[in-house]
Amino acid sequence: MKKIKNDLLIKYDESIRIPNDTEIKALLKKTLDYDHRINANEIDIKVVNGTIWLQGTVNAFWKKDIIEKHALRIPGVEDVIDNLTVKLSRGYSDDDIKDEIINAFKRNAVISEDQINVIVDKGKVTLSGTVTDYVIKSTAKDLAIYTPGITKVIDNIIVRHT
């Protein structure tokens, strides 16, 4: 399987009160304010019919990932449109980024560094290869996301159970 199309509709139990768009925005703003890793003042939040639209800049790709995860945890959120831009505070060479990711794979007990191919182009990381389970795929992506200097991660890793 390469991709999953999500056509699931979210239906809550009638006893659960779902926040409206204004409340969803306030909840996300409060969550971001409490997360010391995020500068919430640089994030613009718009909510329309349960869909959150994010605009602004962050200085690391992992912050973009964290903000989206915070948003998806809020009841009533149906989708997140993440238009956040990663603006790095300093430059990183593609070779250094690639070396850092491969070294992270080597330090990890779950991943064998020869399972996954890493390509870096102007900070954009593409992961590819075939692994035997989802844990390896997820771990590799997480390690890449938290590598300094990246601006995007494209996950082309295929899970093929043997």
N, C-alpha and C positions, 0 to 999 in steps of 0.2 A: 504494500500500500504506500502511495506517495503523498496523497493528500486526502483530507477529510472535508467534505462540504457540510457545513453546519446549518441545517434548515429546521433545527429544533425551535419550537415556540416555548417561551417561558410562561408557565401558568402557576400562580401561587395559590395556596389554600385561601379560601375566602376569609378565614379568621386572621390572616396576616395582613397588616396594614402596610402598603407599599408607599414609600416616600414619593412625593411629586418631584418634578424637575427642579424646582427651587430648593427643596430639601436635599435632593441628591447633590446638587452643586455645593450647598453649605456643608454637607457631610464630607465630601471630598476635600474641600478647602480646609476644613478642620483637621482631617487626617494628615494632609500634607503639612499643615502648620506644626503638628505634633512630631512629624518625622524630621529629626535634626539633620538628616543627610540631604534634605531637599530644601531649596530656596523657593518657597511657595509663592513669593512675590513675583517671580519670573514666569509663572504659569497662568495662562488665561483659560478659564473653564467655561464652557457653554454646554447646556443640556437641553435637548429637544426630544420629547417623547421617549425618555429613557436612554437615549444615545448621548454619550459624553464626547464632546469635541475638545481636544487639548491643543493649545498653541503656546509657543514660547521657546525658550532655550534652556538647555542643561549643559553642564560641562563634562559629562561622562555618559556613555551609552547605558550603563547599568542603572543610572538614575531614571532614564526614560522607561526602562523596563519596570522598575519599582513603582513609578507613578501609575503606569497602566495596570499593574497588579492591584494597587490600592483601589483604583477606580472600579475594577471588575468585582471586587469584594462587596461593594455597596448594594444592598437589596434594591431591586427596581431597575438596575442598570442592564440594558439589553445589548449594548455594543459600545466600544470605545474607538473613536477615530483619533489616532495619535499623530498629530502633525508637529510634534515637538522636534526641534532642531538640536543636534549635538554640536556645540561650539567648544572645542578643546582649548584649554588654557595654555597649552604648549604643543609643539609639534612632536610627532613620533614617526620614526621611519617604519615602513612596511616590514622590513626585515626584522626589526626589533619586536614588533607586534607578533609576527609569526613565531619567532624564537620563544617569546614569552608564553604563547599558547601551547606550543609543542612541549615546552618545559613543564607547564601545568599538567599536561596529559601524562608526562613521565612520572610526575609526583603523585598521580592519582592511581589508586589501586584498581579502579573499575575499567580504566581505558588503557589500551595498548596503543602507543602513539602511531604505530603503523596501520591501524584500522581506519584512521580518519585523515583525509587530505585537507590541508589548510592553505588557502590562497588569500593574500591580502593585497588590496589595490586601493591606495589613497585612504587607508583606514577602514575600508569596507572588507569584512571578513566573510569568506565563503567556505563553509564546511561541507565536505562530501565524503562518500565512502559507504560501506555496508557494515552494519553491526548486528549482533545477535539479539539484542533486546533494547527496549525503550529506555531503560535506566542509563545505558551507555550513551545513547543519543542525547538524552536530556542533560546528563552530566557534561558532555562535551560542549553543548550549547551554553550552559551556565558558566563554564570555565572561560569560554570566549567572551561572553557578555561582560564579565568582570575584569577583562584585560584592559589596562590603561591604553588610551590612544585610539580605540575603535570608534567608528561612527555608525556602523550598522553590522548586523550579523544575518547572513543568509544561510539557512539550515537546509542543505540538500542531502542530509544523511538518510540512508534507507535502512529500515529495520527488516531483517530477513531471518526468521527463526530457523535454526537448523535442526 
